Amino acid sequence: MATPAQWVAGARVRTLPAAVAPVFVGTGVAAGLDGFRLVPALLALVVALALQIAVNYANDYSDGIRGTDADRVGPMRLVGSGAATPRQVLTATVLAFAVAAVAGLVLAAMSSWWLLAVGAACIVAAWTYTGGPIPYGYRALGEIFVFVFFGLVAVVGTTFVQTQSVERLAFACAVPVGLLIVAILVANNLRDIPGDAAVGKRTLAVVLGDRATRVGYIALLVGAFIAIMGIGLVRPWALLGLVAAPLAVPPGRIVLGGGRGPELIAVLQGTGLLTLLTGVMLGIGTALSG
């Protein structure tokens, strides 16, 4: 029977900035457009956090029953380690999805029923990352889906439920956030290249190889801050997002220095912190730009 600490570890808390940052940025955009609404913003945060936890447990379950988590370096794997049964982790996954669905239903009632279709797509994407008969995370497509759902959908959707409109600024601000969240996934998959390759899990990192993945990670960080500078040309306060740039140095140095295994756990943590601070500062900047 898994302990509470093991369940928390299994939720992979280092990845939660991927849920918080886009909601903060989307809310900042809404505030900058004089459309901030506290309750929808909080509900959007609940949806994002619940979906992130659900996808983490879903990955634990799916990878565990496939046997691809038997020998890994990184966060606690509940099924792979034997700390929890597949049924228990599946139940936790369903409960997290249920929390996201209920909060999403309330948001839809407050804004637009079209959000039900968006929410359903998010749940399907979360489950089929490593679950189902054709998991796209095993086919080098994870980064694309992460950018779309954790970047574009999360930021634009958070702004929409507050302003009741689809804003171009939200799409622009979703780009740097999405790139940094993809960098979190790349850091995770870079660490797991040996194990994933051994069990036939073809992530983009496995397909590209170690060297190209490291270069790609740096390109994502640089691209994110270039995007912020672009936004700053029309919304100067958005340049506050650059305050977080120094946090990119430690993980970038480890990646370029050839860090492996446990060293890349620090990269995952550092990239999560970078994503969170960038999201907070970019959100504040877009709010002030109004």
N, C-alpha and C positions, 0 to 999 in steps of 0.2 A: 504494500500500500504506500503510495507516494506521500511524502510529507508536504505540508503547506509550502515550505521553502522550495521543494522540488517542483511544485506546480507553478510557483512564481518564476523559477528559473526556466521551466518549460515554456512559459509565455514569452520568453526572449525579450526582456524589458529593454535591452539595448536597441531594439528596432522600433520602439514606441515613438521616438521623435518623428518617424515617418508618418505617424498619424497626427501628431500635434502640429507640426510645422505647417502643413498645407491649410489646416483650419485657421491657424493664426493669421496666415497671409491672406486667405480669402476674407476673413473678418476685417483685416486692415484695409483691404480694397473697398469693402462695403462701407467702412467708416469714412474713408476718403471721399466717398460718393454720397455722404450724408444718409446712408441707409443702414447703419448699424442697428441690430436688434439682438438683445442679449439672449433671449430664450432660444431662438433658432440657432444662434452661434453655439450655445452649450449643447443643444441636441446634436448638431453636426459633429461636435467633438466626441460625444458619446458614440455616435455611429462609427466614426473613424477609429477610435480606440477599440471598440468591440470587434470591428472587422479585422484590425491588425492582430489582435489576440486570437481571433478565430482562425485566421490564415496560418498563424504560427502553430496552433494546435493541430490544424488540418494537415499541415506539412509533417508534423511529428507523427501523426497517425498513418498517413499514406506512405511516408518513407519507411516507417517502422514495419508495416505489414509487408512491404516489398523487400525488406532486408537491406536497404541502402544506408541505414544509420548504425550498422553494427560496429563500425570502426571509424569514429569521427573525432576531430579535435574541435572543441567549441562548446556552445551552450548545452545545457542539460537536454537530453532526448529521453522523454518519458517512456515511450514504447521500446525504443532501441536498447535502452539500459535495463529494461525489465522493471523499472520502478512503478509503472502503471500498466494496466492491461489495455489493449487496443480499444475495447469497449468503453473503458473509463475516459480515455482521451477523446474518443468520438463523441461521447456525451458532453464533455467540456466544450468541444467544438460547436456542437449544435446549440448549446446554451449561449455561447458568445454570439453566434449568428442570430439567435432569437432576440438578444438584447439589441443588436444592430437593427433588426427588422422592426421591432416595436418602436424604437426611437425614430427610425426612418418613416414609419407609418404616420407618426405624429407630425413629422416635418412635412410630409406630403399633404396632410390635411390642412396644414397652416399655409402652404404655398402653392403646390401644384401636384395633381395626381400623376403627372408624367414622371415624377420622382420614383414612383413604384417600379417603373420599368428600369430606371437607372439603378435603383437599389438591387433589383433582381439580377441585373448584369454584374454588379459588384460581387454579389454572393457567389454567382456561378464562376466568375473569374478567380475568386479567392479559393474556391474548392478545387477547381481544375488545374491550379498551378502544379500540384503534385498528385492530385486525386483523379479518379475516373479512368476510363480506358485509354485516353490519349492526353496525358498531362503535358501541358505546353512548357512547363518548367524543365522537362526532360528533353525538349526539342529546341533549345537555345532561343526561346521567345519570351523568357521571363522579364527581361529588361524592357521590352516594348510595352508589355501589359502593365508593368509597374509604373512606367512613365505616364501612361494614359490614365490609369485609375487612381494612383496615389499623387500624381501631379495634376493633370488637366481636370479630371472629374472632381477630385477633392477640393481644389482651389475654386474652380468655377462654380461648383455646386454649393460650396459654403457661401460664396458671394450671392448666388441666386436666391437662396432661401431667406436672405436678409433684404435684398434690394428688389426681388421679384423681376429681375432682368438679367440677361446674359451680357456681360461686360467684356470689352476687348482688353481692358487693363487686367482683368482676372486671368485671361488667357496668357498675357505677357508675363505676369508674375508667377504663373504656374510653371513656366519653363525652368527657371533656376531651381525652384523647389523640386520639381520632377527629376532634374539631372542629379541633384544631391541624393535623393532617395534611391535612384538607380545606382549611385556610387556605393550606397550601403549594401545593396544586393551584390554588386560586383566584388566588394571587399569580402563578403561572406563566401561567395563562390570561388574566389581566388584561393582562399584558405582551404577549400574543400576539393580542389582540382584532383589531387591524387586519389582520394576516396571515391569521388564521383566517377572518375574515369575507370576505376577498377570494377565498378558495378554497372557500368553502361549508362550512367546518368549524364546525358549530353547537354550540360548547361553551356551558355555562350562562352564561359571561361574555359571549359574543356575544349570546345571547338576552336577557339582562338589560340589557346595555349598560354603558358605562364607569362611570357614576355609581353605579348600583345595585350593581355588583360591588364597588366600593370600600367602600360602606356594608356590604355583606355580609361583606367581609373583616374589618372592624372588629368586626362582630357575632359572628363566629366566635371571635375572640380574647377578647372580653368574655364570651361564653358559656362558654368553656373555664374561665375562672377563677371564674365563678359556680358552675359544676359542682363545682370543687374545694372551694369554700367549703361547698357542700352536703354533700359527703363529709365535710368536717371537722366537721360537726355531730355525727357519730357516731364518727368516727375522727380526733380532733384533730391527730394527727401528720401527717395528710394535708395539712394546711395548709402544710407545707413546700413544697408545689408552688407556692405563691404567691411564693416567693423569686425565681422566674424572671420574674415579671410585669414588672419594669422593662425587660426585653429586648424587650417588645412596643412600647415607645415609639418607637424609631427607625424600624422598618418601618411602624408605624401612621402616623407623621408624614409619611413619604414618600407613602404611599397617599392620605391625606386631603389632602395638599398638591398632588395632581395629577401626581405623578411618572410618567414614561413611559419606554419603551424601556430603555436601559441602567440607568436609576435603579431600575427594578423588579427587576433582577438582584440588587441589594443587598437588596431586600425578600425575595426568595426565600431568599437566604442567611441573612438575619436571622430569618426565620420558621422555617427549619430549625434554627438554633441555639436559638431559643426552645422549639421542640418537644422538642429533645433534653434541655435543662436541666430543663424542666418534667417530662419523663418520669423523669429521674434522681431529682429531688427528690421527686416524688410516689411513686416506687417506694421510696425510702428511708423516706418517711413512712408508707406502708402497712406496710412491714416492721416499723418500730418500733411501730406501733399494736397489734401482737400481744402 
